[in-house]
Amino acid sequence: MKIAVVGTGYVGLVTGTCFAETGNTVTCVDIDSNKITKLMSGEITIYEPGLEKIFLRNLKEERLFFTTNLAEGINDASIIFLALPTPPGEDGSADLKYVLGVADELGKLIKPGDYKVIVDKSTVPVGTAEKVRAAILKSAAKASPTGGGLEGAAFDVVSNPEFLREGVAVEDFMKPDRVVVGSSSEKAKKLIGQLFAPFVRQGNPVIFMDERSAELTKYAANSFLATKISFMNEIAHLCELMGADVDMVRRGIGSDDRIGKRFLFPGIGYGGSCFPKDVQALVNSAADVNYDFKILNAVIEVNEKQKLHLLPKIKKYFNNNLKGKHFALWGLAFKPNTDDIREAPALYMIDALIKEGSSITAFDPEAISNVRYLIGDRIKYAESQYEALKGADALIIATEWNEFRTPDFLKIVKHLKSKVIFDGRNLFDVAAIGELGFHYESVGRDAAKTSIS
Ligand SMILES: NC(=O)c1ccc[n+]([C@@H]2O[C@H](COP(=O)([O-])OP(=O)(O)OC[C@H]3O[C@@H](n4cnc5c(N)ncnc54)[C@H](O)[C@@H]3O)[C@@H](O)[C@H]2O)c1
């Protein structure tokens, strides 16, 4: 099939590359000419495990193309994916200006004799498919010299929310747990079903539904997962207050099939480009229909506080005075295996520590250049996780990269001023690290019992 993907960010680039990998001819479109120039010359613009190899292969085999020109990109495509940003507007609702802006352009470009399926992959509020359809029809009518515009039959709008996780995006896209397709058009459903057939050969379902249900499914999924995280973070608080161990509680409840093992890890809050904005957007969408989504308001409140969960512990340890203290920070990305720093808890930690008068040297395997671009020399950056430790009063861990899990503790001891670790991701065994003589504090585990500093 011939496919266009409009928006070549985390979702668009993975989508385009994976569709090319299954033999389709894909043209990715973006307004960022810098990005497109790099991609055309074989330079990948995001870090995502496994992506570069298939990106380069499909580029070489001429199944994957890039352009800044929308007209050229969609010209012979029968399916046009929209993988555009839907950032929070001023009030926290999803801002549809990118999606509707492209819909408006499409209205001018789709010809009456064509049949094109426009697939919304962006995370968008309920009712957006109808808005996209209306925007296309309106601009087509304006653009037509006779005022006739497009007939309804020239295109269909489908909602196909994306569930990939950054860090394992290629794997998630190639072998999705499920594909959700929201459409009331049999013709569009058939086409999209054929496109996804190679991805669901193992029997995972393509679930067809109406557009509105598909749009809500995405928000419900992200909000539910965020709820699980905030719930466990509240349990972690209770563990600290009651002397219980959240690792034990997590294992105790996670082995119940009804609850499941995943998304039960407490930490310093969820971040990223999706959970924070999607949970808030669902609260706003609910308010628009006069529904007060109480649980999600609490989820957001808990998460806001959780990002700075380590701060009082650090302050207490340093007698409430962090002025002049120097910290090593491991992890900047909002989660491991990505260079994405959007809403990363590490950034909140950096801000708070600088406000307290401290300085920071940070290391992250992939996200340093993005952070440097955002905050410049407000902090120092290290070439390695051990270099970051030099002369620091304590180590703070904000992201659970694998290389942080079993570090060389002798090197840590050698470089740190004193053996102090504040771990926002519960990477180490409390008893074992206590035996090594560290003052170690984490989330929801009894620091008082094990600290021997
Ligand atoms: N990142 C994720 O893990 C993820 C997962 C599932 C769903 N989503 C959703 O997918 C959508 C895209 O997310 P993302 O993380 O890929 O965003 P992104 O910011 O990484 O990428 C968006 C791209 O769209 C481009 N763009 C903006 N306006 C354009 C226009 N008029 N024409 C062409 N290109 C344009 C931008 O330059 C950028 O490259 C969002 O709605 C997001 O909520 C994201």
The ligand as an SDF file (V2000), in Angstrom:
LIG
                    3D

 44 48  0  0  0  0  0  0  0  0999 V2000
    5.2240    9.6320   22.2160 N   0  0  0  0  0  0  0  0  0  0  0  0
    4.4910    8.5930   22.5860 C   0  0  0  0  0  0  0  0  0  0  0  0
    4.9390    7.6690   23.2570 O   0  0  0  0  0  0  0  0  0  0  0  0
    3.0480    8.4950   22.1420 C   0  0  0  0  0  0  0  0  0  0  0  0
    2.3780    7.2810   22.2950 C   0  0  0  0  0  0  0  0  0  0  0  0
    1.0560    7.1890   21.8750 C   0  0  0  0  0  0  0  0  0  0  0  0
    0.4190    8.3090   21.3580 C   0  0  0  0  0  0  0  0  0  0  0  0
    1.0820    9.4900   21.2440 N   0  0  0  0  0  0  0  0  0  0  0  0
    0.3840   10.6350   20.6500 C   0  0  0  0  0  0  0  0  0  0  0  0
    0.8040   10.7690   19.3060 O   0  0  0  0  0  0  0  0  0  0  0  0
    0.8470   12.1580   18.9350 C   0  0  0  0  0  0  0  0  0  0  0  0
    2.2350   12.5300   18.4630 C   0  0  0  0  0  0  0  0  0  0  0  0
    3.1340   12.3560   19.5430 O   0  0  0  0  0  0  0  0  0  0  0  0
    4.7150   12.3900   19.3470 P   0  0  0  0  0  0  0  0  0  0  0  0
    5.3100   12.0250   20.6560 O   0  0  0  0  0  0  0  0  0  0  0  0
    5.0800   11.6150   18.1480 O   0  0  0  0  0  0  0  0  0  0  0  0
    4.9390   13.9510   19.0620 O   0  0  0  0  0  0  0  0  0  0  0  0
    6.2610   14.6510   18.5230 P   0  0  0  0  0  0  0  0  0  0  0  0
    6.2110   16.0330   19.0410 O   0  0  0  0  0  0  0  0  0  0  0  0
    7.4450   13.7890   18.8040 O   0  0  0  0  0  0  0  0  0  0  0  0
    6.0610   14.6700   16.9340 O   0  0  0  0  0  0  0  0  0  0  0  0
    5.1380   15.4580   16.2680 C   0  0  0  0  0  0  0  0  0  0  0  0
    5.7100   15.8830   14.9280 C   0  0  0  0  0  0  0  0  0  0  0  0
    4.7220   16.5780   14.1800 O   0  0  0  0  0  0  0  0  0  0  0  0
    5.3740   17.6140   13.4610 C   0  0  0  0  0  0  0  0  0  0  0  0
    4.4000   18.6020   13.0010 N   0  0  0  0  0  0  0  0  0  0  0  0
    3.8020   19.6000   13.6800 C   0  0  0  0  0  0  0  0  0  0  0  0
    2.9570   20.2720   12.8790 N   0  0  0  0  0  0  0  0  0  0  0  0
    3.0150   19.6950   11.6670 C   0  0  0  0  0  0  0  0  0  0  0  0
    2.3810   19.9310   10.4180 C   0  0  0  0  0  0  0  0  0  0  0  0
    1.5060   20.9190   10.2750 N   0  0  0  0  0  0  0  0  0  0  0  0
    2.6900   19.1410    9.3800 N   0  0  0  0  0  0  0  0  0  0  0  0
    3.5940   18.1500    9.5080 C   0  0  0  0  0  0  0  0  0  0  0  0
    4.2340   17.8640   10.6680 N   0  0  0  0  0  0  0  0  0  0  0  0
    3.9440   18.6320   11.7290 C   0  0  0  0  0  0  0  0  0  0  0  0
    6.3960   18.1380   14.4300 C   0  0  0  0  0  0  0  0  0  0  0  0
    7.4240   18.8660   13.7620 O   0  0  0  0  0  0  0  0  0  0  0  0
    6.9150   16.8380   15.0560 C   0  0  0  0  0  0  0  0  0  0  0  0
    8.0060   16.3100   14.3310 O   0  0  0  0  0  0  0  0  0  0  0  0
    0.3780   12.9280   20.1580 C   0  0  0  0  0  0  0  0  0  0  0  0
   -1.0000   13.1190   20.0740 O   0  0  0  0  0  0  0  0  0  0  0  0
    0.6840   11.9690   21.3040 C   0  0  0  0  0  0  0  0  0  0  0  0
   -0.1390   12.1820   22.4200 O   0  0  0  0  0  0  0  0  0  0  0  0
    2.3870    9.6070   21.6190 C   0  0  0  0  0  0  0  0  0  0  0  0
  1  2  1  0
  2  3  2  0
  2  4  1  0
  4  5  1  0
  4 44  2  0
  5  6  2  0
  6  7  1  0
  7  8  2  0
  8  9  1  0
  8 44  1  0
  9 10  1  0
  9 42  1  0
 10 11  1  0
 11 12  1  0
 11 40  1  0
 12 13  1  0
 13 14  1  0
 14 15  2  0
 14 16  1  0
 14 17  1  0
 17 18  1  0
 18 19  2  0
 18 20  1  0
 18 21  1  0
 21 22  1  0
 22 23  1  0
 23 24  1  0
 23 38  1  0
 24 25  1  0
 25 26  1  0
 25 36  1  0
 26 27  1  0
 26 35  1  0
 27 28  2  0
 28 29  1  0
 29 30  1  0
 29 35  2  0
 30 31  1  0
 30 32  2  0
 32 33  1  0
 33 34  2  0
 34 35  1  0
 36 37  1  0
 36 38  1  0
 38 39  1  0
 40 41  1  0
 40 42  1  0
 42 43  1  0
M  CHG  2   8   1  16  -1
M  END
$$$$
